[in-house]
Amino acid sequence: MSEKVIATREGIVLSDKMDKSVVVAVERLTRHPLYGRVMRRTNQFKAHDEANECREGDRVVIKHCRPISKQKSWRVVEILERAK
């Protein structure tokens, strides 16, 4: 049997203005295909935050889950570091 691979990502909360939702920016480093330079790429994910605990600037871990709404299929697992 094959195991299900559950994707987790680490990122920083950009916005907490929605109710029970946050926008998380996840950065990754990738090489340019032709020039070989290392580039920083950012993706934004909307994640479910049931208790409204996250604040702007917090470092969080998000986990992929079933679609909760049209744009939301990630869930906040834990807050690693609070914003200063």
C-alpha positions in Angstrom: 0.0 0.0 0.0 1.2 3.5 -0.7 1.3 6.1 2.0 -0.4 9.4 1.7 2.1 12.2 1.5 0.8 15.2 3.4 2.4 18.4 2.3 3.5 20.8 5.0 5.1 24.2 4.4 6.6 26.9 6.6 5.9 30.6 6.0 5.1 34.0 7.4 1.6 35.4 7.9 1.0 38.4 5.6 -2.6 39.2 6.5 -5.0 38.2 9.3 -7.9 40.5 8.4 -10.3 37.7 7.4 -12.3 35.7 9.9 -10.8 32.3 10.6 -8.4 32.7 7.6 -4.8 34.0 7.1 -2.6 34.6 4.1 0.7 32.9 4.4 3.8 33.7 2.2 6.0 30.7 1.6 9.5 31.3 0.2 11.6 28.9 -1.8 15.0 29.1 -3.5 15.2 27.9 -7.1 17.9 28.0 -9.8 17.3 29.9 -13.0 17.2 27.2 -15.8 19.6 29.1 -18.2 21.8 31.3 -16.0 22.1 29.2 -12.9 21.5 32.1 -10.5 19.7 31.2 -7.3 16.4 33.1 -7.2 13.9 33.6 -4.3 10.4 32.8 -5.2 7.3 33.4 -3.1 3.9 31.8 -3.1 0.9 32.9 -1.1 -1.6 30.5 0.4 -4.8 31.1 2.2 -5.0 28.9 5.3 -7.7 28.1 7.8 -7.1 29.4 11.4 -10.0 28.1 13.5 -9.2 30.0 16.7 -8.0 33.3 15.0 -4.7 32.9 16.9 -2.3 34.0 14.1 -1.2 37.6 13.8 0.6 39.4 11.0 4.3 38.5 11.0 4.0 35.2 12.8 6.0 32.2 11.5 3.6 29.2 11.0 3.5 25.7 9.7 0.6 25.0 7.3 -0.7 21.6 6.1 -2.5 20.7 2.9 -6.1 19.5 3.5 -9.4 19.1 1.8 -10.9 22.2 0.2 -12.5 24.3 2.8 -13.6 27.1 0.4 -12.9 28.1 -3.1 -9.4 29.4 -2.4 -8.6 27.7 1.0 -7.2 24.2 1.1 -4.5 24.7 3.8 -4.8 24.6 7.6 -2.5 26.2 10.2 -0.9 23.4 12.2 1.2 25.4 14.6 2.7 28.8 15.3 6.5 28.5 15.4 7.4 32.1 16.3 5.3 35.1 17.3 5.8 38.5 15.6 7.9 41.0 17.6 
